[in-house]
Amino acid sequence: MSNISLLGAGLVGSLYAATLHGHRRRDEIRTVYSRSLKRAASLAAKHRIPRPTNDLTDAICDPETDVVIVALPNHLHEQAVVAAAEAGKAVLCTKPLGRNRAEALRMLEAVEQANVFHGYLEDLVYTPKTLRALASVQQGDLGRILWVRSREAHSGPHSEWFWNKELAGGGAIVDLGCHCIEIARSFIGKEVRPMEVMCWGDTQVHPIETEDHAIGVVRYETGAIGQFEVSWTFRGGMDLRDEVSGAEGTIWLNHWLRTGYEMYMSGATSQYVAEKSEANQGWLFPVGDEVAALGYPNMFTDMLDSIDAGGKPTESFYDGYVVNAIIDAAYASLKSKQWEPIDLSDWRGQQSATRLAERQEYDEHYYLVKEERMPDGSIKRILQHKQSLEIIEQQQ
Ligand SMILES: NC(=O)c1ccc[n+]([C@@H]2O[C@H](COP(=O)([O-])OP(=O)(O)OC[C@H]3O[C@@H](n4cnc5c(N)ncnc54)[C@H](O)[C@@H]3O)[C@@H](O)[C@H]2O)c1
């Protein structure tokens, strides 16, 4: 059981509080910090948190606190993490870990040098659907993973600091791409080294300095590709989708829109529908349990169970650092319009991965390239001769 100090009473802080205090859980947020005492007090009242404060140091150093959760804007993560590490507290930090690789590396070093527990709050790898899909992939149901496509798109974030390049560290890539990159990395295998990135991005709609739309491709050492698609220009709600393609199978996940809950409202009332929903009349797509659909309960269970057991969570600051390194390469590519290498001076995964050619035996002379049943019921086979490499076709 943990006593928690929550830093930040904004959108994600309130989702974390709703998760941690929403069910009959053992862990308790004892202190909540916000710049504005009124805001801290309002979140505290809603979620039965005994101590609201506007003093960051008090919130971190509270002697009753075992775990500090950082739910502050991106430019404040490092300062809060370093202070928590110096105070000897376990620290959980929301995404993105840093605004860039260097900042993330300093945070990783701070928690490792202080020898405190650290967890990276990347919720979207913990959604119930994602956990099930990851289990399928890990038991080999899809064969070798070749391509993961992860998409997060909505009409833009809800607070001013996200739109400020300096405070946020970038635009849609650092804000949303961090999720997509870690989702793809989880399916491809975190032990596989991400090598280089090719990225396109542009400022298509909003009058800002950063990209509000981007597409990137991350090449892994096995030859697998992680594709991220992010946008602050998408209209119609929040589009959260993942696709996993393996040599033996495919998974498609839709997390937010059209998940099976559809509702019509005439417009006579004005209600909240779901995060980033742009409409509240006509046919709408609410979400049954928002925090569960976003993975927060499973994420905190992993984090807090790992603290109790003295173990490591699925997502640590090291993962946040790898994600930031990939994002830095994406920004470099966006500028250069070339493939850019990923700078991972601290790489802890496999040292080298072999690219396995998928050769399926057909008989002693041929490999099977492809087999398909045709409209007339016959079976067509494309075969490759093992010595000459000639491609032939057979119909039966
Ligand atoms: N799915 C997710 O995991 C998820 C979702 C949303 C946001 N986030 C992350 O959570 C963090 C906070 O985002 P949010 O959406 O809650 O933002 P928000 O703007 O809704 O809330 C930010 C909080 O920090 C406080 N704050 C803002 N500027 C401050 C300053 N200069 N000094 C001290 N406090 C300040 C605000 O008062 C508020 O309490 C960001 O890093 C964001 O990327 C994660």
The ligand as a MOL file (V3000), in Angstrom:
LIG
                    3D

  0  0  0     0  0            999 V3000
M  V30 BEGIN CTAB
M  V30 COUNTS 44 48 0 0 0
M  V30 BEGIN ATOM
M  V30 1 N -2.7200 9.8850 -21.4990 0
M  V30 2 C -1.8830 10.5010 -20.7140 0
M  V30 3 O -1.0730 9.8560 -20.1030 0
M  V30 4 C -1.9260 11.9780 -20.5900 0
M  V30 5 C -3.0820 12.6920 -20.9280 0
M  V30 6 C -3.0610 14.0830 -20.7840 0
M  V30 7 C -1.9060 14.7110 -20.3560 0
M  V30 8 N -0.7920 13.9790 -20.0480 0 CHG=1
M  V30 9 C 0.4440 14.6200 -19.6010 0
M  V30 10 O 0.2240 15.1220 -18.2830 0
M  V30 11 C 0.9050 16.3440 -18.0900 0
M  V30 12 C -0.1150 17.4070 -17.6860 0
M  V30 13 O -1.0870 17.5090 -18.7170 0
M  V30 14 P -2.6040 17.9470 -18.4100 0
M  V30 15 O -3.3860 17.5680 -19.6010 0
M  V30 16 O -3.0270 17.4350 -17.0920 0 CHG=-1
M  V30 17 O -2.3990 19.5100 -18.3610 0
M  V30 18 P -3.3670 20.5720 -17.7100 0
M  V30 19 O -3.0070 21.8660 -18.3390 0
M  V30 20 O -4.7700 20.0860 -17.7700 0
M  V30 21 O -2.9310 20.5730 -16.1740 0
M  V30 22 C -1.6280 20.9310 -15.7780 0
M  V30 23 C -1.5070 21.1150 -14.2780 0
M  V30 24 O -0.2130 21.6900 -14.0150 0
M  V30 25 C -0.3940 22.9950 -13.4510 0
M  V30 26 N 0.5550 23.9290 -14.0610 0
M  V30 27 C 0.5030 24.4630 -15.2990 0
M  V30 28 N 1.5470 25.3010 -15.4900 0
M  V30 29 C 2.2390 25.2930 -14.3420 0
M  V30 30 C 3.4110 25.9670 -13.9140 0
M  V30 31 N 4.0760 26.7710 -14.7200 0
M  V30 32 N 3.8510 25.7280 -12.6600 0
M  V30 33 C 3.2040 24.8720 -11.8390 0
M  V30 34 N 2.0720 24.1950 -12.2080 0
M  V30 35 C 1.6110 24.4120 -13.4500 0
M  V30 36 C -1.8140 23.3860 -13.7510 0
M  V30 37 O -2.2830 24.2980 -12.7990 0
M  V30 38 C -2.5180 22.0240 -13.6600 0
M  V30 39 O -2.7010 21.6530 -12.3120 0
M  V30 40 C 1.6440 16.6220 -19.3920 0
M  V30 41 O 2.9590 16.1640 -19.3090 0
M  V30 42 C 0.8620 15.8120 -20.4320 0
M  V30 43 O 1.6420 15.4330 -21.5280 0
M  V30 44 C -0.8010 12.6320 -20.1290 0
M  V30 END ATOM
M  V30 BEGIN BOND
M  V30 1 1 1 2
M  V30 2 2 2 3
M  V30 3 1 2 4
M  V30 4 1 4 5
M  V30 5 2 4 44
M  V30 6 2 5 6
M  V30 7 1 6 7
M  V30 8 2 7 8
M  V30 9 1 8 9
M  V30 10 1 8 44
M  V30 11 1 9 10
M  V30 12 1 9 42
M  V30 13 1 10 11
M  V30 14 1 11 12
M  V30 15 1 11 40
M  V30 16 1 12 13
M  V30 17 1 13 14
M  V30 18 2 14 15
M  V30 19 1 14 16
M  V30 20 1 14 17
M  V30 21 1 17 18
M  V30 22 2 18 19
M  V30 23 1 18 20
M  V30 24 1 18 21
M  V30 25 1 21 22
M  V30 26 1 22 23
M  V30 27 1 23 24
M  V30 28 1 23 38
M  V30 29 1 24 25
M  V30 30 1 25 26
M  V30 31 1 25 36
M  V30 32 1 26 27
M  V30 33 1 26 35
M  V30 34 2 27 28
M  V30 35 1 28 29
M  V30 36 1 29 30
M  V30 37 2 29 35
M  V30 38 1 30 31
M  V30 39 2 30 32
M  V30 40 1 32 33
M  V30 41 2 33 34
M  V30 42 1 34 35
M  V30 43 1 36 37
M  V30 44 1 36 38
M  V30 45 1 38 39
M  V30 46 1 40 41
M  V30 47 1 40 42
M  V30 48 1 42 43
M  V30 END BOND
M  V30 END CTAB
M  END
